[in-house]
Amino acid sequence: MHLLDVLVRPLVTEKSTLLQEEDKYVFQVSRKANKVQVREAVEDVYGVKVRSVNITMNRGKVKRYGPRWVKTPDMKKAIVTLRQGDRIRIFEGT
């Protein structure tokens, strides 16, 4: 898998904004990606040093639209902890 295919998008939520104070950033990643690939992709794309990577798999919800049931897609998230002092500017709006 190519490194640019690993990171789908950064996730900016209230909880992920609070995690930035602890040098942690949250990304939606490809469902086939593993921790090593996420580490390499973040270091290559943003030019920072990654200390650790935690991955969670969020299963899609089943919702009802009239008479039919629809399942939303599964999503894989990665919480990336950076080295002390490193920042990713895209999250800070600079």
PyMOL Python script that loads the backbone (N, CA, C, O; Angstrom):
from pymol import cmd

cmd.read_pdbstr("""\
ATOM      1  N   MET A   1       0.847  -1.180   0.000  1.00  0.00           N
ATOM      2  CA  MET A   1       0.000   0.000   0.000  1.00  0.00           C
ATOM      3  C   MET A   1       0.893   1.244   0.000  1.00  0.00           C
ATOM      4  O   MET A   1       1.850   1.334   0.770  1.00  0.00           O
ATOM      5  N   HIS A   2       0.570   2.192  -0.867  1.00  0.00           N
ATOM      6  CA  HIS A   2       1.332   3.431  -0.962  1.00  0.00           C
ATOM      7  C   HIS A   2       1.070   4.293   0.271  1.00  0.00           C
ATOM      8  O   HIS A   2      -0.036   4.290   0.811  1.00  0.00           O
ATOM      9  N   LEU A   3       2.090   5.033   0.717  1.00  0.00           N
ATOM     10  CA  LEU A   3       1.962   5.823   1.949  1.00  0.00           C
ATOM     11  C   LEU A   3       0.865   6.879   1.868  1.00  0.00           C
ATOM     12  O   LEU A   3       0.229   7.185   2.877  1.00  0.00           O
ATOM     13  N   LEU A   4       0.636   7.438   0.682  1.00  0.00           N
ATOM     14  CA  LEU A   4      -0.396   8.470   0.558  1.00  0.00           C
ATOM     15  C   LEU A   4      -1.802   7.879   0.588  1.00  0.00           C
ATOM     16  O   LEU A   4      -2.770   8.610   0.794  1.00  0.00           O
ATOM     17  N   ASP A   5      -1.930   6.566   0.385  1.00  0.00           N
ATOM     18  CA  ASP A   5      -3.234   5.918   0.456  1.00  0.00           C
ATOM     19  C   ASP A   5      -3.607   5.539   1.881  1.00  0.00           C
ATOM     20  O   ASP A   5      -4.755   5.176   2.139  1.00  0.00           O
ATOM     21  N   VAL A   6      -2.663   5.614   2.806  1.00  0.00           N
ATOM     22  CA  VAL A   6      -2.905   5.206   4.192  1.00  0.00           C
ATOM     23  C   VAL A   6      -3.790   6.225   4.903  1.00  0.00           C
ATOM     24  O   VAL A   6      -4.791   5.848   5.512  1.00  0.00           O
ATOM     25  N   LEU A   7      -3.441   7.499   4.837  1.00  0.00           N
ATOM     26  CA  LEU A   7      -4.199   8.552   5.521  1.00  0.00           C
ATOM     27  C   LEU A   7      -5.362   8.997   4.645  1.00  0.00           C
ATOM     28  O   LEU A   7      -5.157   9.457   3.522  1.00  0.00           O
ATOM     29  N   VAL A   8      -6.582   8.860   5.157  1.00  0.00           N
ATOM     30  CA  VAL A   8      -7.764   9.278   4.404  1.00  0.00           C
ATOM     31  C   VAL A   8      -8.035  10.761   4.653  1.00  0.00           C
ATOM     32  O   VAL A   8      -8.158  11.544   3.711  1.00  0.00           O
ATOM     33  N   ARG A   9      -8.126  11.141   5.939  1.00  0.00           N
ATOM     34  CA  ARG A   9      -8.369  12.547   6.275  1.00  0.00           C
ATOM     35  C   ARG A   9      -8.108  12.754   7.755  1.00  0.00           C
ATOM     36  O   ARG A   9      -8.215  11.809   8.538  1.00  0.00           O
ATOM     37  N   PRO A  10      -7.768  13.971   8.153  1.00  0.00           N
ATOM     38  CA  PRO A  10      -7.677  14.262   9.589  1.00  0.00           C
ATOM     39  C   PRO A  10      -9.081  14.422  10.168  1.00  0.00           C
ATOM     40  O   PRO A  10      -9.972  14.958   9.510  1.00  0.00           O
ATOM     41  N   LEU A  11      -9.270  13.959  11.393  1.00  0.00           N
ATOM     42  CA  LEU A  11     -10.563  14.094  12.063  1.00  0.00           C
ATOM     43  C   LEU A  11     -10.473  15.231  13.067  1.00  0.00           C
ATOM     44  O   LEU A  11      -9.663  15.193  13.993  1.00  0.00           O
ATOM     45  N   VAL A  12     -11.309  16.240  12.879  1.00  0.00           N
ATOM     46  CA  VAL A  12     -11.330  17.385  13.771  1.00  0.00           C
ATOM     47  C   VAL A  12     -12.672  17.377  14.504  1.00  0.00           C
ATOM     48  O   VAL A  12     -13.704  17.756  13.951  1.00  0.00           O
ATOM     49  N   THR A  13     -12.630  16.937  15.761  1.00  0.00           N
ATOM     50  CA  THR A  13     -13.809  16.914  16.610  1.00  0.00           C
ATOM     51  C   THR A  13     -13.452  17.599  17.919  1.00  0.00           C
ATOM     52  O   THR A  13     -12.310  18.007  18.130  1.00  0.00           O
ATOM     53  N   GLU A  14     -14.422  17.718  18.777  1.00  0.00           N
ATOM     54  CA  GLU A  14     -14.161  18.343  20.076  1.00  0.00           C
ATOM     55  C   GLU A  14     -13.138  17.529  20.864  1.00  0.00           C
ATOM     56  O   GLU A  14     -12.223  18.089  21.468  1.00  0.00           O
ATOM     57  N   LYS A  15     -13.296  16.220  20.855  1.00  0.00           N
ATOM     58  CA  LYS A  15     -12.377  15.366  21.599  1.00  0.00           C
ATOM     59  C   LYS A  15     -10.973  15.384  20.992  1.00  0.00           C
ATOM     60  O   LYS A  15      -9.986  15.425  21.727  1.00  0.00           O
ATOM     61  N   SER A  16     -10.872  15.353  19.663  1.00  0.00           N
ATOM     62  CA  SER A  16      -9.548  15.369  19.044  1.00  0.00           C
ATOM     63  C   SER A  16      -8.852  16.710  19.245  1.00  0.00           C
ATOM     64  O   SER A  16      -7.624  16.765  19.302  1.00  0.00           O
ATOM     65  N   THR A  17      -9.620  17.785  19.352  1.00  0.00           N
ATOM     66  CA  THR A  17      -9.026  19.096  19.621  1.00  0.00           C
ATOM     67  C   THR A  17      -8.446  19.135  21.032  1.00  0.00           C
ATOM     68  O   THR A  17      -7.391  19.732  21.247  1.00  0.00           O
ATOM     69  N   LEU A  18      -9.114  18.514  21.987  1.00  0.00           N
ATOM     70  CA  LEU A  18      -8.583  18.448  23.349  1.00  0.00           C
ATOM     71  C   LEU A  18      -7.342  17.560  23.422  1.00  0.00           C
ATOM     72  O   LEU A  18      -6.458  17.809  24.241  1.00  0.00           O
ATOM     73  N   LEU A  19      -7.265  16.538  22.586  1.00  0.00           N
ATOM     74  CA  LEU A  19      -6.105  15.651  22.577  1.00  0.00           C
ATOM     75  C   LEU A  19      -4.854  16.346  22.041  1.00  0.00           C
ATOM     76  O   LEU A  19      -3.739  15.912  22.328  1.00  0.00           O
ATOM     77  N   GLN A  20      -5.026  17.412  21.271  1.00  0.00           N
ATOM     78  CA  GLN A  20      -3.871  18.126  20.725  1.00  0.00           C
ATOM     79  C   GLN A  20      -3.004  18.732  21.811  1.00  0.00           C
ATOM     80  O   GLN A  20      -1.806  18.928  21.606  1.00  0.00           O
ATOM     81  N   GLU A  21      -3.591  19.034  22.968  1.00  0.00           N
ATOM     82  CA  GLU A  21      -2.802  19.568  24.077  1.00  0.00           C
ATOM     83  C   GLU A  21      -1.812  18.536  24.596  1.00  0.00           C
ATOM     84  O   GLU A  21      -0.805  18.892  25.207  1.00  0.00           O
ATOM     85  N   GLU A  22      -2.096  17.244  24.353  1.00  0.00           N
ATOM     86  CA  GLU A  22      -1.211  16.160  24.762  1.00  0.00           C
ATOM     87  C   GLU A  22      -0.346  15.678  23.598  1.00  0.00           C
ATOM     88  O   GLU A  22       0.220  14.587  23.669  1.00  0.00           O
ATOM     89  N   ASP A  23      -0.234  16.465  22.534  1.00  0.00           N
ATOM     90  CA  ASP A  23       0.514  16.120  21.318  1.00  0.00           C
ATOM     91  C   ASP A  23      -0.042  14.880  20.633  1.00  0.00           C
ATOM     92  O   ASP A  23       0.721  14.078  20.094  1.00  0.00           O
ATOM     93  N   LYS A  24      -1.375  14.710  20.647  1.00  0.00           N
ATOM     94  CA  LYS A  24      -2.028  13.583  19.988  1.00  0.00           C
ATOM     95  C   LYS A  24      -2.931  14.115  18.887  1.00  0.00           C
ATOM     96  O   LYS A  24      -3.669  15.080  19.087  1.00  0.00           O
ATOM     97  N   TYR A  25      -2.867  13.474  17.718  1.00  0.00           N
ATOM     98  CA  TYR A  25      -3.659  13.875  16.564  1.00  0.00           C
ATOM     99  C   TYR A  25      -4.418  12.662  16.047  1.00  0.00           C
ATOM    100  O   TYR A  25      -3.918  11.539  16.110  1.00  0.00           O
ATOM    101  N   VAL A  26      -5.637  12.887  15.532  1.00  0.00           N
ATOM    102  CA  VAL A  26      -6.511  11.791  15.121  1.00  0.00           C
ATOM    103  C   VAL A  26      -6.711  11.855  13.607  1.00  0.00           C
ATOM    104  O   VAL A  26      -6.992  12.915  13.046  1.00  0.00           O
ATOM    105  N   PHE A  27      -6.558  10.688  12.954  1.00  0.00           N
ATOM    106  CA  PHE A  27      -6.732  10.566  11.514  1.00  0.00           C
ATOM    107  C   PHE A  27      -7.673   9.410  11.209  1.00  0.00           C
ATOM    108  O   PHE A  27      -7.693   8.409  11.926  1.00  0.00           O
ATOM    109  N   GLN A  28      -8.454   9.553  10.138  1.00  0.00           N
ATOM    110  CA  GLN A  28      -9.144   8.402   9.586  1.00  0.00           C
ATOM    111  C   GLN A  28      -8.169   7.766   8.618  1.00  0.00           C
ATOM    112  O   GLN A  28      -7.601   8.444   7.762  1.00  0.00           O
ATOM    113  N   VAL A  29      -7.973   6.455   8.755  1.00  0.00           N
ATOM    114  CA  VAL A  29      -6.996   5.756   7.926  1.00  0.00           C
ATOM    115  C   VAL A  29      -7.689   4.655   7.137  1.00  0.00           C
ATOM    116  O   VAL A  29      -8.834   4.301   7.415  1.00  0.00           O
ATOM    117  N   SER A  30      -6.985   4.127   6.162  1.00  0.00           N
ATOM    118  CA  SER A  30      -7.501   3.029   5.362  1.00  0.00           C
ATOM    119  C   SER A  30      -7.740   1.814   6.246  1.00  0.00           C
ATOM    120  O   SER A  30      -7.008   1.588   7.209  1.00  0.00           O
ATOM    121  N   ARG A  31      -8.764   1.031   5.920  1.00  0.00           N
ATOM    122  CA  ARG A  31      -9.084  -0.126   6.745  1.00  0.00           C
ATOM    123  C   ARG A  31      -8.028  -1.223   6.639  1.00  0.00           C
ATOM    124  O   ARG A  31      -7.995  -2.125   7.476  1.00  0.00           O
ATOM    125  N   LYS A  32      -7.172  -1.163   5.632  1.00  0.00           N
ATOM    126  CA  LYS A  32      -6.118  -2.160   5.461  1.00  0.00           C
ATOM    127  C   LYS A  32      -4.800  -1.728   6.091  1.00  0.00           C
ATOM    128  O   LYS A  32      -3.846  -2.506   6.107  1.00  0.00           O
ATOM    129  N   ALA A  33      -4.724  -0.515   6.606  1.00  0.00           N
ATOM    130  CA  ALA A  33      -3.470   0.027   7.140  1.00  0.00           C
ATOM    131  C   ALA A  33      -3.172  -0.540   8.521  1.00  0.00           C
ATOM    132  O   ALA A  33      -4.084  -0.844   9.290  1.00  0.00           O
ATOM    133  N   ASN A  34      -1.874  -0.679   8.831  1.00  0.00           N
ATOM    134  CA  ASN A  34      -1.461  -1.100  10.168  1.00  0.00           C
ATOM    135  C   ASN A  34      -0.669   0.027  10.827  1.00  0.00           C
ATOM    136  O   ASN A  34      -0.470   1.085  10.229  1.00  0.00           O
ATOM    137  N   LYS A  35      -0.218  -0.203  12.065  1.00  0.00           N
ATOM    138  CA  LYS A  35       0.443   0.856  12.832  1.00  0.00           C
ATOM    139  C   LYS A  35       1.733   1.335  12.173  1.00  0.00           C
ATOM    140  O   LYS A  35       2.023   2.531  12.175  1.00  0.00           O
ATOM    141  N   VAL A  36       2.498   0.424  11.617  1.00  0.00           N
ATOM    142  CA  VAL A  36       3.774   0.786  10.999  1.00  0.00           C
ATOM    143  C   VAL A  36       3.537   1.681   9.786  1.00  0.00           C
ATOM    144  O   VAL A  36       4.244   2.670   9.597  1.00  0.00           O
ATOM    145  N   GLN A  37       2.548   1.339   8.965  1.00  0.00           N
ATOM    146  CA  GLN A  37       2.239   2.144   7.790  1.00  0.00           C
ATOM    147  C   GLN A  37       1.726   3.521   8.180  1.00  0.00           C
ATOM    148  O   GLN A  37       2.058   4.507   7.522  1.00  0.00           O
ATOM    149  N   VAL A  38       0.923   3.611   9.237  1.00  0.00           N
ATOM    150  CA  VAL A  38       0.417   4.905   9.698  1.00  0.00           C
ATOM    151  C   VAL A  38       1.575   5.762  10.193  1.00  0.00           C
ATOM    152  O   VAL A  38       1.647   6.951   9.880  1.00  0.00           O
ATOM    153  N   ARG A  39       2.476   5.169  10.960  1.00  0.00           N
ATOM    154  CA  ARG A  39       3.655   5.905  11.463  1.00  0.00           C
ATOM    155  C   ARG A  39       4.481   6.465  10.315  1.00  0.00           C
ATOM    156  O   ARG A  39       4.842   7.642  10.325  1.00  0.00           O
ATOM    157  N   GLU A  40       4.782   5.629   9.325  1.00  0.00           N
ATOM    158  CA  GLU A  40       5.589   6.067   8.189  1.00  0.00           C
ATOM    159  C   GLU A  40       4.885   7.154   7.385  1.00  0.00           C
ATOM    160  O   GLU A  40       5.529   8.101   6.933  1.00  0.00           O
ATOM    161  N   ALA A  41       3.568   7.031   7.200  1.00  0.00           N
ATOM    162  CA  ALA A  41       2.818   8.014   6.418  1.00  0.00           C
ATOM    163  C   ALA A  41       2.802   9.376   7.105  1.00  0.00           C
ATOM    164  O   ALA A  41       3.014  10.397   6.450  1.00  0.00           O
ATOM    165  N   VAL A  42       2.554   9.407   8.416  1.00  0.00           N
ATOM    166  CA  VAL A  42       2.506  10.683   9.143  1.00  0.00           C
ATOM    167  C   VAL A  42       3.889  11.334   9.149  1.00  0.00           C
ATOM    168  O   VAL A  42       4.003  12.543   8.945  1.00  0.00           O
ATOM    169  N   GLU A  43       4.931  10.549   9.380  1.00  0.00           N
ATOM    170  CA  GLU A  43       6.283  11.112   9.396  1.00  0.00           C
ATOM    171  C   GLU A  43       6.670  11.646   8.023  1.00  0.00           C
ATOM    172  O   GLU A  43       7.330  12.680   7.928  1.00  0.00           O
ATOM    173  N   ASP A  44       6.269  10.956   6.961  1.00  0.00           N
ATOM    174  CA  ASP A  44       6.626  11.381   5.610  1.00  0.00           C
ATOM    175  C   ASP A  44       5.833  12.608   5.171  1.00  0.00           C
ATOM    176  O   ASP A  44       6.406  13.552   4.627  1.00  0.00           O
ATOM    177  N   VAL A  45       4.522  12.602   5.400  1.00  0.00           N
ATOM    178  CA  VAL A  45       3.666  13.689   4.909  1.00  0.00           C
ATOM    179  C   VAL A  45       3.855  14.974   5.704  1.00  0.00           C
ATOM    180  O   VAL A  45       3.936  16.053   5.118  1.00  0.00           O
ATOM    181  N   TYR A  46       3.929  14.876   7.038  1.00  0.00           N
ATOM    182  CA  TYR A  46       3.960  16.069   7.880  1.00  0.00           C
ATOM    183  C   TYR A  46       5.351  16.425   8.404  1.00  0.00           C
ATOM    184  O   TYR A  46       5.522  17.497   8.984  1.00  0.00           O
ATOM    185  N   GLY A  47       6.347  15.560   8.217  1.00  0.00           N
ATOM    186  CA  GLY A  47       7.713  15.879   8.632  1.00  0.00           C
ATOM    187  C   GLY A  47       7.890  15.969  10.142  1.00  0.00           C
ATOM    188  O   GLY A  47       8.624  16.831  10.626  1.00  0.00           O
ATOM    189  N   VAL A  48       7.233  15.095  10.889  1.00  0.00           N
ATOM    190  CA  VAL A  48       7.343  15.070  12.351  1.00  0.00           C
ATOM    191  C   VAL A  48       7.792  13.671  12.774  1.00  0.00           C
ATOM    192  O   VAL A  48       7.791  12.739  11.968  1.00  0.00           O
ATOM    193  N   LYS A  49       8.175  13.533  14.042  1.00  0.00           N
ATOM    194  CA  LYS A  49       8.560  12.235  14.583  1.00  0.00           C
ATOM    195  C   LYS A  49       7.408  11.688  15.418  1.00  0.00           C
ATOM    196  O   LYS A  49       6.907  12.374  16.310  1.00  0.00           O
ATOM    197  N   VAL A  50       6.986  10.461  15.135  1.00  0.00           N
ATOM    198  CA  VAL A  50       5.878   9.826  15.826  1.00  0.00           C
ATOM    199  C   VAL A  50       6.414   8.979  16.971  1.00  0.00           C
ATOM    200  O   VAL A  50       7.335   8.182  16.791  1.00  0.00           O
ATOM    201  N   ARG A  51       5.829   9.162  18.152  1.00  0.00           N
ATOM    202  CA  ARG A  51       6.224   8.382  19.318  1.00  0.00           C
ATOM    203  C   ARG A  51       5.422   7.097  19.429  1.00  0.00           C
ATOM    204  O   ARG A  51       5.989   6.046  19.731  1.00  0.00           O
ATOM    205  N   SER A  52       4.091   7.157  19.188  1.00  0.00           N
ATOM    206  CA  SER A  52       3.275   5.946  19.239  1.00  0.00           C
ATOM    207  C   SER A  52       2.024   6.126  18.392  1.00  0.00           C
ATOM    208  O   SER A  52       1.621   7.243  18.067  1.00  0.00           O
ATOM    209  N   VAL A  53       1.416   4.979  18.042  1.00  0.00           N
ATOM    210  CA  VAL A  53       0.196   4.963  17.242  1.00  0.00           C
ATOM    211  C   VAL A  53      -0.791   4.004  17.903  1.00  0.00           C
ATOM    212  O   VAL A  53      -0.443   2.862  18.202  1.00  0.00           O
ATOM    213  N   ASN A  54      -2.019   4.464  18.130  1.00  0.00           N
ATOM    214  CA  ASN A  54      -3.107   3.622  18.620  1.00  0.00           C
ATOM    215  C   ASN A  54      -4.196   3.600  17.556  1.00  0.00           C
ATOM    216  O   ASN A  54      -4.575   4.641  17.019  1.00  0.00           O
ATOM    217  N   ILE A  55      -4.695   2.402  17.256  1.00  0.00           N
ATOM    218  CA  ILE A  55      -5.696   2.252  16.203  1.00  0.00           C
ATOM    219  C   ILE A  55      -6.981   1.680  16.790  1.00  0.00           C
ATOM    220  O   ILE A  55      -6.954   0.747  17.592  1.00  0.00           O
ATOM    221  N   THR A  56      -8.120   2.266  16.370  1.00  0.00           N
ATOM    222  CA  THR A  56      -9.421   1.736  16.762  1.00  0.00           C
ATOM    223  C   THR A  56     -10.236   1.480  15.504  1.00  0.00           C
ATOM    224  O   THR A  56     -10.113   2.197  14.510  1.00  0.00           O
ATOM    225  N   MET A  57     -11.063   0.457  15.560  1.00  0.00           N
ATOM    226  CA  MET A  57     -11.952   0.121  14.449  1.00  0.00           C
ATOM    227  C   MET A  57     -13.372   0.414  14.885  1.00  0.00           C
ATOM    228  O   MET A  57     -13.879  -0.225  15.807  1.00  0.00           O
ATOM    229  N   ASN A  58     -14.021   1.364  14.243  1.00  0.00           N
ATOM    230  CA  ASN A  58     -15.391   1.738  14.580  1.00  0.00           C
ATOM    231  C   ASN A  58     -16.335   1.090  13.580  1.00  0.00           C
ATOM    232  O   ASN A  58     -16.266   1.364  12.382  1.00  0.00           O
ATOM    233  N   ARG A  59     -17.207   0.240  14.070  1.00  0.00           N
ATOM    234  CA  ARG A  59     -18.171  -0.439  13.209  1.00  0.00           C
ATOM    235  C   ARG A  59     -19.296   0.517  12.829  1.00  0.00           C
ATOM    236  O   ARG A  59     -19.681   1.384  13.614  1.00  0.00           O
ATOM    237  N   GLY A  60     -19.816   0.351  11.622  1.00  0.00           N
ATOM    238  CA  GLY A  60     -20.900   1.195  11.144  1.00  0.00           C
ATOM    239  C   GLY A  60     -22.207   0.889  11.855  1.00  0.00           C
ATOM    240  O   GLY A  60     -22.426  -0.226  12.328  1.00  0.00           O
ATOM    241  N   LYS A  61     -23.064   1.884  11.924  1.00  0.00           N
ATOM    242  CA  LYS A  61     -24.357   1.723  12.576  1.00  0.00           C
ATOM    243  C   LYS A  61     -25.411   1.296  11.551  1.00  0.00           C
ATOM    244  O   LYS A  61     -25.305   1.598  10.362  1.00  0.00           O
ATOM    245  N   VAL A  62     -26.414   0.595  12.036  1.00  0.00           N
ATOM    246  CA  VAL A  62     -27.543   0.225  11.185  1.00  0.00           C
ATOM    247  C   VAL A  62     -28.653   1.228  11.452  1.00  0.00           C
ATOM    248  O   VAL A  62     -29.089   1.405  12.589  1.00  0.00           O
ATOM    249  N   LYS A  63     -29.107   1.888  10.376  1.00  0.00           N
ATOM    250  CA  LYS A  63     -30.157   2.895  10.495  1.00  0.00           C
ATOM    251  C   LYS A  63     -31.331   2.503   9.602  1.00  0.00           C
ATOM    252  O   LYS A  63     -31.177   1.762   8.631  1.00  0.00           O
ATOM    253  N   ARG A  64     -32.481   3.010   9.949  1.00  0.00           N
ATOM    254  CA  ARG A  64     -33.670   2.701   9.189  1.00  0.00           C
ATOM    255  C   ARG A  64     -34.114   3.928   8.399  1.00  0.00           C
ATOM    256  O   ARG A  64     -34.299   5.011   8.953  1.00  0.00           O
ATOM    257  N   TYR A  65     -34.279   3.733   7.095  1.00  0.00           N
ATOM    258  CA  TYR A  65     -34.803   4.772   6.220  1.00  0.00           C
ATOM    259  C   TYR A  65     -36.098   4.251   5.623  1.00  0.00           C
ATOM    260  O   TYR A  65     -36.077   3.547   4.613  1.00  0.00           O
ATOM    261  N   GLY A  66     -37.234   4.593   6.240  1.00  0.00           N
ATOM    262  CA  GLY A  66     -38.527   4.084   5.791  1.00  0.00           C
ATOM    263  C   GLY A  66     -38.590   2.586   6.010  1.00  0.00           C
ATOM    264  O   GLY A  66     -38.320   2.109   7.113  1.00  0.00           O
ATOM    265  N   PRO A  67     -38.941   1.839   4.979  1.00  0.00           N
ATOM    266  CA  PRO A  67     -39.079   0.390   5.167  1.00  0.00           C
ATOM    267  C   PRO A  67     -37.768  -0.385   5.087  1.00  0.00           C
ATOM    268  O   PRO A  67     -37.754  -1.585   5.359  1.00  0.00           O
ATOM    269  N   ARG A  68     -36.664   0.270   4.720  1.00  0.00           N
ATOM    270  CA  ARG A  68     -35.425  -0.486   4.542  1.00  0.00           C
ATOM    271  C   ARG A  68     -34.371  -0.099   5.576  1.00  0.00           C
ATOM    272  O   ARG A  68     -34.377   1.009   6.112  1.00  0.00           O
ATOM    273  N   TRP A  69     -33.474  -1.032   5.838  1.00  0.00           N
ATOM    274  CA  TRP A  69     -32.374  -0.841   6.785  1.00  0.00           C
ATOM    275  C   TRP A  69     -31.085  -0.632   6.013  1.00  0.00           C
ATOM    276  O   TRP A  69     -30.806  -1.344   5.049  1.00  0.00           O
ATOM    277  N   VAL A  70     -30.295   0.356   6.444  1.00  0.00           N
ATOM    278  CA  VAL A  70     -29.043   0.683   5.774  1.00  0.00           C
ATOM    279  C   VAL A  70     -27.926   0.714   6.812  1.00  0.00           C
ATOM    280  O   VAL A  70     -28.102   1.250   7.906  1.00  0.00           O
ATOM    281  N   LYS A  71     -26.773   0.135   6.462  1.00  0.00           N
ATOM    282  CA  LYS A  71     -25.620   0.139   7.364  1.00  0.00           C
ATOM    283  C   LYS A  71     -24.620   1.185   6.888  1.00  0.00           C
ATOM    284  O   LYS A  71     -24.232   1.197   5.719  1.00  0.00           O
ATOM    285  N   THR A  72     -24.204   2.064   7.801  1.00  0.00           N
ATOM    286  CA  THR A  72     -23.188   3.051   7.462  1.00  0.00           C
ATOM    287  C   THR A  72     -21.830   2.347   7.410  1.00  0.00           C
ATOM    288  O   THR A  72     -21.659   1.313   8.057  1.00  0.00           O
ATOM    289  N   PRO A  73     -20.876   2.869   6.671  1.00  0.00           N
ATOM    290  CA  PRO A  73     -19.596   2.184   6.508  1.00  0.00           C
ATOM    291  C   PRO A  73     -18.785   2.125   7.805  1.00  0.00           C
ATOM    292  O   PRO A  73     -18.912   2.983   8.678  1.00  0.00           O
ATOM    293  N   ASP A  74     -17.943   1.083   7.905  1.00  0.00           N
ATOM    294  CA  ASP A  74     -17.003   0.983   9.020  1.00  0.00           C
ATOM    295  C   ASP A  74     -15.908   2.034   8.837  1.00  0.00           C
ATOM    296  O   ASP A  74     -15.628   2.470   7.720  1.00  0.00           O
ATOM    297  N   MET A  75     -15.288   2.435   9.963  1.00  0.00           N
ATOM    298  CA  MET A  75     -14.242   3.447   9.896  1.00  0.00           C
ATOM    299  C   MET A  75     -13.100   3.053  10.834  1.00  0.00           C
ATOM    300  O   MET A  75     -13.332   2.608  11.958  1.00  0.00           O
ATOM    301  N   LYS A  76     -11.886   3.221  10.364  1.00  0.00           N
ATOM    302  CA  LYS A  76     -10.710   2.939  11.173  1.00  0.00           C
ATOM    303  C   LYS A  76     -10.043   4.264  11.514  1.00  0.00           C
ATOM    304  O   LYS A  76      -9.759   5.069  10.626  1.00  0.00           O
ATOM    305  N   LYS A  77      -9.790   4.492  12.821  1.00  0.00           N
ATOM    306  CA  LYS A  77      -9.162   5.729  13.271  1.00  0.00           C
ATOM    307  C   LYS A  77      -7.804   5.425  13.881  1.00  0.00           C
ATOM    308  O   LYS A  77      -7.599   4.370  14.481  1.00  0.00           O
ATOM    309  N   ALA A  78      -6.885   6.361  13.718  1.00  0.00           N
ATOM    310  CA  ALA A  78      -5.565   6.238  14.327  1.00  0.00           C
ATOM    311  C   ALA A  78      -5.311   7.472  15.176  1.00  0.00           C
ATOM    312  O   ALA A  78      -5.467   8.600  14.708  1.00  0.00           O
ATOM    313  N   ILE A  79      -4.916   7.253  16.432  1.00  0.00           N
ATOM    314  CA  ILE A  79      -4.523   8.340  17.324  1.00  0.00           C
ATOM    315  C   ILE A  79      -2.998   8.320  17.370  1.00  0.00           C
ATOM    316  O   ILE A  79      -2.394   7.374  17.875  1.00  0.00           O
ATOM    317  N   VAL A  80      -2.386   9.375  16.837  1.00  0.00           N
ATOM    318  CA  VAL A  80      -0.941   9.437  16.684  1.00  0.00           C
ATOM    319  C   VAL A  80      -0.371  10.375  17.740  1.00  0.00           C
ATOM    320  O   VAL A  80      -0.762  11.540  17.815  1.00  0.00           O
ATOM    321  N   THR A  81       0.548   9.872  18.551  1.00  0.00           N
ATOM    322  CA  THR A  81       1.229  10.682  19.556  1.00  0.00           C
ATOM    323  C   THR A  81       2.571  11.114  18.989  1.00  0.00           C
ATOM    324  O   THR A  81       3.369  10.284  18.552  1.00  0.00           O
ATOM    325  N   LEU A  82       2.814  12.425  19.000  1.00  0.00           N
ATOM    326  CA  LEU A  82       4.058  12.966  18.454  1.00  0.00           C
ATOM    327  C   LEU A  82       5.083  13.182  19.552  1.00  0.00           C
ATOM    328  O   LEU A  82       4.761  13.202  20.740  1.00  0.00           O
ATOM    329  N   ARG A  83       6.328  13.344  19.119  1.00  0.00           N
ATOM    330  CA  ARG A  83       7.411  13.663  20.027  1.00  0.00           C
ATOM    331  C   ARG A  83       7.166  15.033  20.653  1.00  0.00           C
ATOM    332  O   ARG A  83       6.539  15.896  20.039  1.00  0.00           O
ATOM    333  N   GLN A  84       7.655  15.230  21.860  1.00  0.00           N
ATOM    334  CA  GLN A  84       7.470  16.494  22.589  1.00  0.00           C
ATOM    335  C   GLN A  84       7.958  17.672  21.749  1.00  0.00           C
ATOM    336  O   GLN A  84       9.108  17.694  21.311  1.00  0.00           O
ATOM    337  N   GLY A  85       7.088  18.640  21.528  1.00  0.00           N
ATOM    338  CA  GLY A  85       7.463  19.841  20.793  1.00  0.00           C
ATOM    339  C   GLY A  85       7.082  19.824  19.321  1.00  0.00           C
ATOM    340  O   GLY A  85       7.045  20.885  18.699  1.00  0.00           O
ATOM    341  N   ASP A  86       6.797  18.666  18.738  1.00  0.00           N
ATOM    342  CA  ASP A  86       6.384  18.594  17.336  1.00  0.00           C
ATOM    343  C   ASP A  86       4.916  18.973  17.210  1.00  0.00           C
ATOM    344  O   ASP A  86       4.110  18.659  18.086  1.00  0.00           O
ATOM    345  N   ARG A  87       4.572  19.643  16.124  1.00  0.00           N
ATOM    346  CA  ARG A  87       3.203  20.072  15.866  1.00  0.00           C
ATOM    347  C   ARG A  87       2.856  19.800  14.412  1.00  0.00           C
ATOM    348  O   ARG A  87       3.733  19.785  13.549  1.00  0.00           O
ATOM    349  N   ILE A  88       1.566  19.584  14.144  1.00  0.00           N
ATOM    350  CA  ILE A  88       1.062  19.490  12.783  1.00  0.00           C
ATOM    351  C   ILE A  88       0.239  20.749  12.544  1.00  0.00           C
ATOM    352  O   ILE A  88      -0.787  20.957  13.193  1.00  0.00           O
ATOM    353  N   ARG A  89       0.684  21.583  11.621  1.00  0.00           N
ATOM    354  CA  ARG A  89       0.083  22.908  11.430  1.00  0.00           C
ATOM    355  C   ARG A  89      -1.334  22.875  10.882  1.00  0.00           C
ATOM    356  O   ARG A  89      -2.110  23.794  11.147  1.00  0.00           O
ATOM    357  N   ILE A  90      -1.697  21.845  10.127  1.00  0.00           N
ATOM    358  CA  ILE A  90      -3.029  21.805   9.516  1.00  0.00           C
ATOM    359  C   ILE A  90      -4.131  21.786  10.570  1.00  0.00           C
ATOM    360  O   ILE A  90      -5.226  22.287  10.316  1.00  0.00           O
ATOM    361  N   PHE A  91      -3.866  21.221  11.746  1.00  0.00           N
ATOM    362  CA  PHE A  91      -4.856  21.166  12.804  1.00  0.00           C
ATOM    363  C   PHE A  91      -4.996  22.489  13.528  1.00  0.00           C
ATOM    364  O   PHE A  91      -6.048  22.779  14.099  1.00  0.00           O
ATOM    365  N   GLU A  92      -3.961  23.283  13.508  1.00  0.00           N
ATOM    366  CA  GLU A  92      -3.959  24.531  14.264  1.00  0.00           C
ATOM    367  C   GLU A  92      -4.420  25.717  13.434  1.00  0.00           C
ATOM    368  O   GLU A  92      -4.520  26.827  13.957  1.00  0.00           O
ATOM    369  N   GLY A  93      -4.703  25.512  12.160  1.00  0.00           N
ATOM    370  CA  GLY A  93      -5.213  26.573  11.313  1.00  0.00           C
ATOM    371  C   GLY A  93      -4.188  27.601  10.918  1.00  0.00           C
ATOM    372  O   GLY A  93      -4.540  28.728  10.571  1.00  0.00           O
ATOM    373  N   THR A  94      -2.906  27.229  10.965  1.00  0.00           N
ATOM    374  CA  THR A  94      -1.853  28.157  10.558  1.00  0.00           C
ATOM    375  C   THR A  94      -1.200  27.722   9.301  1.00  0.00           C
ATOM    376  O   THR A  94      -0.287  28.391   8.816  1.00  0.00           O
TER     377      THR A  94
END
""", "prot")
cmd.dss("prot")
cmd.show_as("cartoon", "prot")
cmd.util.cbc("prot")
cmd.orient("prot")
